[in-house]
Amino acid sequence: MDFRQLRYFVALYEEGHVGRAAERLCLSQPALSQQIRQLEQNLDVALFQRSGKRLLPTLAAHTLYNHALPLLDGLERAREALRSFKGRSPRSLAIGVLQTVNASLVPQLLERLRESQPHLVVQIYELSGLDVERRLLSGSLDIGIGFLPPRQPGLHSLELYQDELQLVIPEEHPLREFKKVSLAQAAEQQMLLLGEEFRVRQIWQEQLALLGRRAQVQAELNHMSGILDSLPNTTLATVLPGRARQLHANQGLLWKPISEPRIPLQVGLVFRDAQRQQATLDLLRTLLEGLTATSFMPQATSRSPEPFEPL
């Protein structure tokens, strides 16, 4: 086992899909699969089980992942410290982003960072909310972009914009004619949801718990794009931030505001040390201001007590 194989393993563990992990690593799928098989042979344990197109980590994989992260983080810090001895110390910025936020912010943010800071090496990691906060605390991330407030003590936040959770359904769904859907109505729908480690799923379950209800989960996927690609071929619904509609507006899906009550979302920067990171925070807030102020406006919802009527 070496650090390269550990890095490959972590990517496959986090992506849950050989193709996406190989793309993230700039590696061919056969080469990645071979390295993982060699790692399993060296460790004499099975790390993944295949379920359809998904790879499910075994208990051994969970254990290895928890040990691998600090090892890889320590290696990167050692490399960064040694670069100064070679006369080069490139500036870098590691940002962890939720996938439900990534699609709407990251592409334009990267372009603006490239234009304003051409010598800055930017590393973007698409992670769950838990992993973003854990890596911020360990020091392997500089900044997180996610839902507020952060859950872990010792982290601080700065709001960028507000969003709201919406019900997403296929065009032939029974609720297709409704302008908006009450939370009670949405709670009755059979769902295709992100896994429980995702903050959107947690927020949805928390809201249902206030009604004394549980999510009607029929299927799970660990990637938002997979859910939106699959949904038109089902009779299921899902819940996602309304902002995600910008990149997925032409896939035979209908986005319905949830009301009575609305489910507001706060999205912002998450960080450890405001004083030390002030310059970075100011830069990101400035670059993101135009994107968050003009590229998305949540749909207004009525607070009328009258019953919900079809169009």
Secondary structure, 3 states (H helix, E strand, C coil): CCHHHHHHHHHHHHHCCHHHHHHHHCCCHHHHHHHHHHHHHHHCCCCEEEECCEEEECHHHHHHHHHHHHHHHHHHHHHHHHHHHHCCCCCEEEEEEEHHHHHHHHHHHHHHHHHHCCCCEEEEEEECHHHHHHHHHHCCCCEEEEECCCCCCCCEEEEEEEEEEEEEEECCCCCCCECCEEHHHHHCCCEEEECCCCHHHHHHHHHHHHCCCCCCEEEEECCHHHHHHHHHHCCCEEEEEHHHHHHCCCCCEEEEEEECCCCEEEEEEEECCCCCCHHHHHHHHHHHHHHHHHCCCCCCCCCCCCCCCEC
